[in-house]
Amino acid sequence: MQAPSPSPSLLIPLADSTATCNNKCGIPLVPSRLLAATWKSGGMKHLAGYQQRDSHEFLSAFLDIMSKHDRHFADTARELKDEAKHNSLISGCVAQGNSSPEEGSGDIVKSLFAGNLRSVLICETCGYKRSQAEPFLNISLPITSEAKTIEACLRHFTQPEALSDITCDLCEEKHPHTKQHTFAKLPKVLCLHLKRFDAATNKKISEFVSFPAQLNVGPFLPHWCEVIQGMKASEHAAEEDGGGNANMEANSCSSAIMYDLHATINHTGSLHQGHYVANVKVGGKWYHCNDAHVFDAGEGDGEKAVLEAAVGEAYMLFYMRRDVQW
């Protein structure tokens, strides 16, 4: 029996919103129907209503539900196509066209946001190295007092860390290990989430973190920053800090994989109450979205105002890869 659809479908109000954007360029979109549909979806009922909600939590749940709806639609379309093909064979008719039943069955969410991290674990006793892929739709970056830029946050995220009492698959004994994450597969849309809410201290982290309009993610691929087999995390850190300029060398030697900033979500206020605003780039110009009000972000194309105003408030950043076809 076919699984029931996660109803109501988000694809209909999303399609309506997209059509509105295409037909009425320059007019702000009010996605009230789409928002209502998300609240009624099975996986997002806990986010319904007008109470204070976390935008990162909402986005993660929204992308998950959207992906499920898209896959369900693709599966249903494929089943109907197979049924029509079967009926045409029975009736002696030949279906027109030569398209495959798999055509158009891709997940739109994964095609845009999905990437893979490469997670490696190295035994510091025997040097045995194991790795695995970890899929992601967005990356949560810890904020430290030393990391004042997004690039520094990414370096901290990909920095090897020392772990103790991990059972080695080769030694079959517990030994210290080095663990590291790098970017193995990069998405079309790179969503970076700054972890400003610290539940342990019950406070918001308001450290200033600058971010560029153009971001090079090339230095964070495994070839350029993955720890060498047999090297301890402390030795890798010393190599990065000492004699210097390891980061500058990696940036200059690695292949440039450029991303352009297209949207930000900023948060003002505290851990328990606050307000979200957004900046979005449309047609080469930045717009500031604050509740029902949409206006130019600043002078010229507004980019300078976006980069300067959100330094201490940036919560989520959306970068679009430059070398892919949209």
C-alpha positions as YAML, in Angstrom:
chain: A
units: angstrom
residues:
- id: 1
  name: MET
  ca: [0.00, 0.00, 0.00]
- id: 2
  name: GLN
  ca: [1.30, 3.46, -0.87]
- id: 3
  name: ALA
  ca: [2.36, 5.57, 2.10]
- id: 4
  name: PRO
  ca: [0.04, 8.49, 2.81]
- id: 5
  name: SER
  ca: [1.15, 11.89, 1.59]
- id: 6
  name: PRO
  ca: [2.56, 14.28, 4.22]
- id: 7
  name: SER
  ca: [-0.45, 16.57, 3.81]
- id: 8
  name: PRO
  ca: [-1.07, 19.35, 3.06]
- id: 9
  name: SER
  ca: [1.55, 19.57, 0.35]
- id: 10
  name: LEU
  ca: [3.99, 22.45, 0.53]
- id: 11
  name: LEU
  ca: [4.66, 22.21, -3.18]
- id: 12
  name: ILE
  ca: [1.40, 23.95, -4.21]
- id: 13
  name: PRO
  ca: [1.87, 27.17, -2.18]
- id: 14
  name: LEU
  ca: [5.59, 27.13, -3.07]
- id: 15
  name: ALA
  ca: [4.72, 26.90, -6.77]
- id: 16
  name: ASP
  ca: [2.21, 29.74, -6.35]
- id: 17
  name: SER
  ca: [4.86, 31.89, -4.65]
- id: 18
  name: THR
  ca: [7.36, 31.14, -7.42]
- id: 19
  name: ALA
  ca: [4.80, 32.02, -10.10]
- id: 20
  name: THR
  ca: [4.07, 35.29, -8.31]
- id: 21
  name: CYS
  ca: [7.77, 36.14, -8.27]
- id: 22
  name: ASN
  ca: [8.12, 35.41, -11.98]
- id: 23
  name: ASN
  ca: [4.99, 37.32, -13.02]
- id: 24
  name: LYS
  ca: [5.35, 40.32, -10.69]
- id: 25
  name: CYS
  ca: [9.04, 41.08, -10.58]
- id: 26
  name: GLY
  ca: [9.88, 43.85, -8.12]
- id: 27
  name: ILE
  ca: [6.80, 43.32, -5.95]
- id: 28
  name: PRO
  ca: [7.45, 41.97, -2.41]
- id: 29
  name: LEU
  ca: [6.11, 38.47, -1.86]
- id: 30
  name: VAL
  ca: [3.81, 37.73, 1.09]
- id: 31
  name: PRO
  ca: [4.12, 33.93, 1.61]
- id: 32
  name: SER
  ca: [1.26, 33.65, 4.12]
- id: 33
  name: ARG
  ca: [-0.21, 30.57, 2.41]
- id: 34
  name: LEU
  ca: [3.17, 28.85, 2.41]
- id: 35
  name: LEU
  ca: [3.69, 29.65, 6.10]
- id: 36
  name: ALA
  ca: [0.22, 28.31, 6.98]
- id: 37
  name: ALA
  ca: [0.98, 25.11, 5.06]
- id: 38
  name: THR
  ca: [4.23, 24.60, 6.97]
- id: 39
  name: TRP
  ca: [2.42, 24.94, 10.28]
- id: 40
  name: LYS
  ca: [-0.03, 22.22, 9.25]
- id: 41
  name: SER
  ca: [2.69, 19.84, 8.09]
- id: 42
  name: GLY
  ca: [3.28, 16.83, 10.29]
- id: 43
  name: GLY
  ca: [6.91, 17.60, 11.03]
- id: 44
  name: MET
  ca: [6.46, 21.29, 11.83]
- id: 45
  name: LYS
  ca: [3.44, 21.49, 14.11]
- id: 46
  name: HIS
  ca: [5.77, 22.18, 17.04]
- id: 47
  name: LEU
  ca: [6.82, 25.39, 15.27]
- id: 48
  name: ALA
  ca: [3.29, 26.65, 14.57]
- id: 49
  name: GLY
  ca: [1.97, 29.86, 16.02]
- id: 50
  name: TYR
  ca: [3.40, 33.28, 16.78]
- id: 51
  name: GLN
  ca: [5.67, 32.50, 19.73]
- id: 52
  name: GLN
  ca: [9.43, 33.12, 19.68]
- id: 53
  name: ARG
  ca: [11.09, 30.54, 17.41]
- id: 54
  name: ASP
  ca: [14.63, 29.86, 16.26]
- id: 55
  name: SER
  ca: [15.12, 30.56, 12.55]
- id: 56
  name: HIS
  ca: [17.75, 27.85, 12.18]
- id: 57
  name: GLU
  ca: [15.43, 25.27, 13.71]
- id: 58
  name: PHE
  ca: [12.63, 26.44, 11.42]
- id: 59
  name: LEU
  ca: [14.80, 26.26, 8.29]
- id: 60
  name: SER
  ca: [16.08, 22.77, 9.14]
- id: 61
  name: ALA
  ca: [12.53, 21.48, 9.70]
- id: 62
  name: PHE
  ca: [11.22, 23.26, 6.59]
- id: 63
  name: LEU
  ca: [13.91, 21.78, 4.32]
- id: 64
  name: ASP
  ca: [13.31, 18.32, 5.78]
- id: 65
  name: ILE
  ca: [9.55, 18.50, 5.16]
- id: 66
  name: MET
  ca: [9.99, 20.06, 1.72]
- id: 67
  name: SER
  ca: [12.36, 17.24, 0.77]
- id: 68
  name: LYS
  ca: [9.82, 14.61, 1.88]
- id: 69
  name: HIS
  ca: [7.02, 16.30, -0.07]
- id: 70
  name: ASP
  ca: [9.19, 16.56, -3.17]
- id: 71
  name: ARG
  ca: [10.18, 12.89, -3.02]
- id: 72
  name: HIS
  ca: [6.54, 11.87, -2.49]
- id: 73
  name: PHE
  ca: [5.47, 13.91, -5.51]
- id: 74
  name: ALA
  ca: [8.26, 12.37, -7.63]
- id: 75
  name: ASP
  ca: [7.33, 8.85, -6.52]
- id: 76
  name: THR
  ca: [3.65, 9.45, -7.28]
- id: 77
  name: ALA
  ca: [4.44, 10.90, -10.71]
- id: 78
  name: ARG
  ca: [6.66, 7.94, -11.50]
- id: 79
  name: GLU
  ca: [3.97, 5.44, -10.44]
- id: 80
  name: LEU
  ca: [1.35, 7.21, -12.58]
- id: 81
  name: LYS
  ca: [3.72, 7.23, -15.53]
- id: 82
  name: ASP
  ca: [4.45, 3.52, -15.12]
- id: 83
  name: GLU
  ca: [0.72, 2.80, -14.87]
- id: 84
  name: ALA
  ca: [0.00, 4.82, -18.02]
- id: 85
  name: LYS
  ca: [2.78, 3.02, -19.87]
- id: 86
  name: HIS
  ca: [1.42, -0.35, -18.72]
- id: 87
  name: ASN
  ca: [-2.11, 0.56, -19.84]
- id: 88
  name: SER
  ca: [-0.86, 1.73, -23.22]
- id: 89
  name: LEU
  ca: [0.94, -1.57, -23.78]
- id: 90
  name: ILE
  ca: [-2.23, -3.49, -22.90]
- id: 91
  name: SER
  ca: [-4.32, -1.41, -25.28]
- id: 92
  name: GLY
  ca: [-1.73, -1.76, -28.03]
- id: 93
  name: CYS
  ca: [-0.82, 1.91, -28.03]
- id: 94
  name: VAL
  ca: [2.76, 3.11, -27.89]
- id: 95
  name: ALA
  ca: [3.47, 5.94, -25.47]
- id: 96
  name: GLN
  ca: [4.95, 8.99, -27.13]
- id: 97
  name: GLY
  ca: [8.39, 10.16, -26.12]
- id: 98
  name: ASN
  ca: [11.40, 8.34, -24.79]
- id: 99
  name: SER
  ca: [11.86, 9.94, -21.39]
- id: 100
  name: SER
  ca: [12.88, 7.72, -18.53]
- id: 101
  name: PRO
  ca: [10.57, 7.12, -15.54]
- id: 102
  name: GLU
  ca: [13.44, 8.39, -13.40]
- id: 103
  name: GLU
  ca: [13.46, 11.74, -15.16]
- id: 104
  name: GLY
  ca: [12.61, 14.63, -12.86]
- id: 105
  name: SER
  ca: [12.74, 12.47, -9.74]
- id: 106
  name: GLY
  ca: [15.52, 14.48, -8.09]
- id: 107
  name: ASP
  ca: [15.10, 16.04, -4.66]
- id: 108
  name: ILE
  ca: [15.11, 19.81, -5.15]
- id: 109
  name: VAL
  ca: [16.23, 20.46, -1.56]
- id: 110
  name: LYS
  ca: [19.20, 18.11, -1.78]
- id: 111
  name: SER
  ca: [20.11, 19.34, -5.25]
- id: 112
  name: LEU
  ca: [20.51, 22.86, -3.83]
- id: 113
  name: PHE
  ca: [21.61, 22.52, -0.20]
- id: 114
  name: ALA
  ca: [23.13, 19.05, 0.20]
- id: 115
  name: GLY
  ca: [26.85, 18.58, 0.70]
- id: 116
  name: ASN
  ca: [29.13, 16.07, 2.38]
- id: 117
  name: LEU
  ca: [31.68, 16.45, 5.14]
- id: 118
  name: ARG
  ca: [34.62, 14.08, 5.25]
- id: 119
  name: SER
  ca: [35.13, 12.88, 8.82]
- id: 120
  name: VAL
  ca: [38.49, 11.25, 9.56]
- id: 121
  name: LEU
  ca: [39.67, 9.51, 12.72]
- id: 122
  name: ILE
  ca: [43.35, 8.63, 13.15]
- id: 123
  name: CYS
  ca: [44.82, 6.47, 15.89]
- id: 124
  name: GLU
  ca: [47.84, 8.26, 17.35]
- id: 125
  name: THR
  ca: [49.40, 4.93, 18.36]
- id: 126
  name: CYS
  ca: [49.39, 2.88, 15.15]
- id: 127
  name: GLY
  ca: [48.37, 5.57, 12.64]
- id: 128
  name: TYR
  ca: [45.30, 3.66, 11.40]
- id: 129
  name: LYS
  ca: [42.99, 6.06, 9.58]
- id: 130
  name: ARG
  ca: [39.28, 5.63, 8.95]
- id: 131
  name: SER
  ca: [36.98, 8.04, 7.17]
- id: 132
  name: GLN
  ca: [33.29, 8.42, 6.43]
- id: 133
  name: ALA
  ca: [30.99, 10.85, 4.65]
- id: 134
  name: GLU
  ca: [28.56, 12.92, 6.71]
- id: 135
  name: PRO
  ca: [25.77, 14.63, 4.71]
- id: 136
  name: PHE
  ca: [24.65, 18.16, 5.61]
- id: 137
  name: LEU
  ca: [22.15, 20.78, 4.50]
- id: 138
  name: ASN
  ca: [23.74, 23.56, 6.56]
- id: 139
  name: ILE
  ca: [26.83, 23.99, 8.70]
- id: 140
  name: SER
  ca: [26.72, 25.22, 12.30]
- id: 141
  name: LEU
  ca: [29.88, 27.13, 13.20]
- id: 142
  name: PRO
  ca: [30.91, 27.68, 16.83]
- id: 143
  name: ILE
  ca: [31.84, 31.27, 17.73]
- id: 144
  name: THR
  ca: [35.06, 31.81, 19.68]
- id: 145
  name: SER
  ca: [36.70, 34.98, 20.94]
- id: 146
  name: GLU
  ca: [39.60, 34.34, 18.55]
- id: 147
  name: ALA
  ca: [37.50, 33.81, 15.41]
- id: 148
  name: LYS
  ca: [36.57, 37.27, 14.18]
- id: 149
  name: THR
  ca: [35.78, 36.30, 10.59]
- id: 150
  name: ILE
  ca: [33.78, 33.60, 8.82]
- id: 151
  name: GLU
  ca: [37.04, 32.28, 7.35]
- id: 152
  name: ALA
  ca: [38.45, 31.93, 10.88]
- id: 153
  name: CYS
  ca: [35.26, 30.14, 11.99]
- id: 154
  name: LEU
  ca: [35.66, 27.71, 9.09]
- id: 155
  name: ARG
  ca: [39.34, 27.13, 9.96]
- id: 156
  name: HIS
  ca: [38.31, 26.39, 13.54]
- id: 157
  name: PHE
  ca: [35.57, 24.04, 12.29]
- id: 158
  name: THR
  ca: [38.05, 22.07, 10.13]
- id: 159
  name: GLN
  ca: [40.82, 22.10, 12.73]
- id: 160
  name: PRO
  ca: [41.85, 18.62, 14.00]
- id: 161
  name: GLU
  ca: [40.92, 17.86, 17.60]
- id: 162
  name: ALA
  ca: [42.42, 15.40, 20.04]
- id: 163
  name: LEU
  ca: [40.19, 12.67, 21.49]
- id: 164
  name: SER
  ca: [41.02, 10.19, 24.21]
- id: 165
  name: ASP
  ca: [39.95, 6.60, 24.91]
- id: 166
  name: ILE
  ca: [38.69, 5.77, 21.40]
- id: 167
  name: THR
  ca: [38.82, 2.10, 20.40]
- id: 168
  name: CYS
  ca: [41.04, 1.64, 17.34]
- id: 169
  name: ASP
  ca: [39.67, -0.80, 14.75]
- id: 170
  name: LEU
  ca: [43.20, -2.06, 14.03]
- id: 171
  name: CYS
  ca: [44.71, -2.12, 17.53]
- id: 172
  name: GLU
  ca: [41.39, -3.18, 19.09]
- id: 173
  name: GLU
  ca: [42.42, -1.14, 22.11]
- id: 174
  name: LYS
  ca: [41.57, 2.32, 23.41]
- id: 175
  name: HIS
  ca: [44.09, 4.97, 22.37]
- id: 176
  name: PRO
  ca: [44.18, 8.74, 21.79]
- id: 177
  name: HIS
  ca: [42.84, 9.70, 18.35]
- id: 178
  name: THR
  ca: [42.79, 12.75, 16.12]
- id: 179
  name: LYS
  ca: [39.44, 13.70, 14.59]
- id: 180
  name: GLN
  ca: [38.80, 16.19, 11.81]
- id: 181
  name: HIS
  ca: [36.03, 17.41, 9.52]
- id: 182
  name: THR
  ca: [36.68, 18.80, 6.04]
- id: 183
  name: PHE
  ca: [34.41, 19.58, 3.09]
- id: 184
  name: ALA
  ca: [34.29, 16.65, 0.66]
- id: 185
  name: LYS
  ca: [31.34, 17.73, -1.49]
- id: 186
  name: LEU
  ca: [30.21, 21.33, -1.66]
- id: 187
  name: PRO
  ca: [26.56, 22.33, -2.29]
- id: 188
  name: LYS
  ca: [25.18, 24.87, -4.73]
- id: 189
  name: VAL
  ca: [23.87, 26.89, -1.78]
- id: 190
  name: LEU
  ca: [26.14, 26.95, 1.25]
- id: 191
  name: CYS
  ca: [24.16, 27.83, 4.38]
- id: 192
  name: LEU
  ca: [26.32, 28.83, 7.36]
- id: 193
  name: HIS
  ca: [24.75, 29.05, 10.81]
- id: 194
  name: LEU
  ca: [26.58, 30.97, 13.54]
- id: 195
  name: LYS
  ca: [25.93, 29.33, 16.92]
- id: 196
  name: ARG
  ca: [25.06, 32.46, 18.89]
- id: 197
  name: PHE
  ca: [22.75, 30.82, 21.42]
- id: 198
  name: ASP
  ca: [24.55, 29.03, 24.25]
- id: 199
  name: ALA
  ca: [22.13, 26.93, 26.31]
- id: 200
  name: ALA
  ca: [24.91, 25.97, 28.76]
- id: 201
  name: THR
  ca: [25.46, 29.56, 29.89]
- id: 202
  name: ASN
  ca: [21.88, 30.63, 29.07]
- id: 203
  name: LYS
  ca: [23.27, 33.57, 27.09]
- id: 204
  name: LYS
  ca: [23.53, 34.87, 23.56]
- id: 205
  name: ILE
  ca: [27.04, 35.12, 22.09]
- id: 206
  name: SER
  ca: [27.31, 38.61, 20.61]
- id: 207
  name: GLU
  ca: [30.89, 38.42, 19.33]
- id: 208
  name: PHE
  ca: [31.54, 40.39, 16.15]
- id: 209
  name: VAL
  ca: [32.07, 38.10, 13.16]
- id: 210
  name: SER
  ca: [32.75, 39.70, 9.79]
- id: 211
  name: PHE
  ca: [31.87, 37.94, 6.57]
- id: 212
  name: PRO
  ca: [32.80, 38.66, 2.95]
- id: 213
  name: ALA
  ca: [30.62, 39.18, -0.10]
- id: 214
  name: GLN
  ca: [32.81, 36.60, -1.87]
- id: 215
  name: LEU
  ca: [33.93, 33.49, 0.04]
- id: 216
  name: ASN
  ca: [36.62, 31.04, -1.10]
- id: 217
  name: VAL
  ca: [35.92, 27.55, 0.30]
- id: 218
  name: GLY
  ca: [38.75, 25.87, -1.60]
- id: 219
  name: PRO
  ca: [41.22, 25.89, 1.34]
- id: 220
  name: PHE
  ca: [38.82, 23.78, 3.43]
- id: 221
  name: LEU
  ca: [38.81, 20.77, 1.10]
- id: 222
  name: PRO
  ca: [40.58, 17.59, 2.33]
- id: 223
  name: HIS
  ca: [43.54, 17.95, -0.05]
- id: 224
  name: TRP
  ca: [44.59, 21.23, 1.51]
- id: 225
  name: CYS
  ca: [43.77, 20.99, 5.20]
- id: 226
  name: GLU
  ca: [43.33, 17.33, 6.16]
- id: 227
  name: VAL
  ca: [45.66, 16.14, 8.90]
- id: 228
  name: ILE
  ca: [48.52, 13.93, 7.67]
- id: 229
  name: GLN
  ca: [48.34, 10.28, 8.73]
- id: 230
  name: GLY
  ca: [50.45, 9.77, 11.83]
- id: 231
  name: MET
  ca: [50.46, 13.46, 12.79]
- id: 232
  name: LYS
  ca: [48.91, 14.36, 16.13]
- id: 233
  name: ALA
  ca: [46.34, 17.12, 16.42]
- id: 234
  name: SER
  ca: [48.76, 19.16, 18.57]
- id: 235
  name: GLU
  ca: [51.48, 18.86, 15.91]
- id: 236
  name: HIS
  ca: [49.07, 19.93, 13.17]
- id: 237
  name: ALA
  ca: [48.03, 22.96, 15.25]
- id: 238
  name: ALA
  ca: [51.67, 23.89, 15.86]
- id: 239
  name: GLU
  ca: [52.39, 23.65, 12.14]
- id: 240
  name: GLU
  ca: [49.43, 25.91, 11.42]
- id: 241
  name: ASP
  ca: [50.52, 28.52, 13.97]
- id: 242
  name: GLY
  ca: [54.27, 28.34, 13.70]
- id: 243
  name: GLY
  ca: [56.77, 29.40, 11.06]
- id: 244
  name: GLY
  ca: [53.93, 30.79, 9.74]
- id: 245
  name: ASN
  ca: [51.47, 31.66, 7.38]
- id: 246
  name: ALA
  ca: [50.25, 28.10, 6.77]
- id: 247
  name: ASN
  ca: [46.77, 29.49, 6.29]
- id: 248
  name: MET
  ca: [48.00, 32.06, 3.76]
- id: 249
  name: GLU
  ca: [49.93, 29.36, 1.90]
- id: 250
  name: ALA
  ca: [46.85, 27.11, 1.75]
- id: 251
  name: ASN
  ca: [44.78, 29.99, 0.43]
- id: 252
  name: SER
  ca: [47.33, 30.81, -2.27]
- id: 253
  name: CYS
  ca: [47.96, 27.19, -3.36]
- id: 254
  name: SER
  ca: [44.47, 25.70, -3.22]
- id: 255
  name: SER
  ca: [42.01, 25.89, -6.07]
- id: 256
  name: ALA
  ca: [39.60, 28.77, -5.64]
- id: 257
  name: ILE
  ca: [35.99, 27.64, -5.18]
- id: 258
  name: MET
  ca: [34.10, 30.88, -4.94]
- id: 259
  name: TYR
  ca: [30.73, 31.56, -3.37]
- id: 260
  name: ASP
  ca: [28.78, 34.83, -3.51]
- id: 261
  name: LEU
  ca: [26.70, 36.09, -0.60]
- id: 262
  name: HIS
  ca: [23.00, 36.32, -1.52]
- id: 263
  name: ALA
  ca: [21.13, 36.48, 1.81]
- id: 264
  name: THR
  ca: [21.59, 36.97, 5.54]
- id: 265
  name: ILE
  ca: [19.38, 36.43, 8.57]
- id: 266
  name: ASN
  ca: [20.24, 38.68, 11.50]
- id: 267
  name: HIS
  ca: [19.12, 38.48, 15.12]
- id: 268
  name: THR
  ca: [18.83, 41.31, 17.61]
- id: 269
  name: GLY
  ca: [18.00, 40.81, 21.27]
- id: 270
  name: SER
  ca: [18.80, 38.13, 23.82]
- id: 271
  name: LEU
  ca: [18.56, 34.36, 24.10]
- id: 272
  name: HIS
  ca: [14.97, 34.52, 25.34]
- id: 273
  name: GLN
  ca: [13.54, 37.30, 23.22]
- id: 274
  name: GLY
  ca: [14.57, 39.07, 20.08]
- id: 275
  name: HIS
  ca: [13.78, 39.91, 16.50]
- id: 276
  name: TYR
  ca: [14.86, 38.51, 13.12]
- id: 277
  name: VAL
  ca: [15.41, 40.56, 9.99]
- id: 278
  name: ALA
  ca: [16.73, 39.46, 6.61]
- id: 279
  name: ASN
  ca: [18.74, 40.90, 3.75]
- id: 280
  name: VAL
  ca: [18.37, 39.44, 0.28]
- id: 281
  name: LYS
  ca: [20.12, 40.18, -3.00]
- id: 282
  name: VAL
  ca: [17.83, 40.38, -6.04]
- id: 283
  name: GLY
  ca: [18.99, 41.44, -9.48]
- id: 284
  name: GLY
  ca: [22.32, 42.69, -8.15]
- id: 285
  name: LYS
  ca: [20.71, 44.88, -5.47]
- id: 286
  name: TRP
  ca: [20.30, 44.27, -1.74]
- id: 287
  name: TYR
  ca: [16.96, 44.65, 0.05]
- id: 288
  name: HIS
  ca: [16.27, 44.75, 3.78]
- id: 289
  name: CYS
  ca: [13.24, 42.75, 5.01]
- id: 290
  name: ASN
  ca: [11.81, 43.63, 8.42]
- id: 291
  name: ASP
  ca: [8.41, 42.01, 9.04]
- id: 292
  name: ALA
  ca: [6.05, 43.50, 6.45]
- id: 293
  name: HIS
  ca: [8.50, 46.24, 5.44]
- id: 294
  name: VAL
  ca: [10.87, 45.76, 2.48]
- id: 295
  name: PHE
  ca: [13.20, 48.59, 1.40]
- id: 296
  name: ASP
  ca: [16.64, 49.28, -0.07]
- id: 297
  name: ALA
  ca: [19.40, 48.00, 2.20]
- id: 298
  name: GLY
  ca: [21.57, 51.06, 1.65]
- id: 299
  name: GLU
  ca: [23.24, 53.39, -0.84]
- id: 300
  name: GLY
  ca: [24.21, 52.04, -4.23]
- id: 301
  name: ASP
  ca: [23.62, 48.31, -4.38]
- id: 302
  name: GLY
  ca: [23.36, 48.18, -0.58]
- id: 303
  name: GLU
  ca: [26.17, 45.63, -0.16]
- id: 304
  name: LYS
  ca: [28.34, 47.81, 2.08]
- id: 305
  name: ALA
  ca: [25.44, 48.46, 4.45]
- id: 306
  name: VAL
  ca: [24.62, 44.73, 4.65]
- id: 307
  name: LEU
  ca: [28.21, 43.73, 5.41]
- id: 308
  name: GLU
  ca: [28.72, 46.43, 8.03]
- id: 309
  name: ALA
  ca: [25.35, 46.41, 9.79]
- id: 310
  name: ALA
  ca: [25.20, 42.66, 10.42]
- id: 311
  name: VAL
  ca: [28.71, 42.07, 11.78]
- id: 312
  name: GLY
  ca: [27.51, 41.64, 15.36]
- id: 313
  name: GLU
  ca: [24.06, 40.32, 14.50]
- id: 314
  name: ALA
  ca: [24.60, 37.85, 11.64]
- id: 315
  name: TYR
  ca: [22.96, 34.53, 12.46]
- id: 316
  name: MET
  ca: [22.66, 32.73, 9.12]
- id: 317
  name: LEU
  ca: [24.50, 33.38, 5.85]
- id: 318
  name: PHE
  ca: [23.53, 32.02, 2.44]
- id: 319
  name: TYR
  ca: [26.23, 31.76, -0.22]
- id: 320
  name: MET
  ca: [25.61, 30.62, -3.81]
- id: 321
  name: ARG
  ca: [28.34, 28.78, -5.69]
- id: 322
  name: ARG
  ca: [29.68, 30.76, -8.62]
- id: 323
  name: ASP
  ca: [30.90, 27.98, -10.93]
- id: 324
  name: VAL
  ca: [27.60, 26.09, -11.33]
- id: 325
  name: GLN
  ca: [24.76, 26.63, -13.77]
- id: 326
  name: TRP
  ca: [21.57, 27.97, -12.21]
...
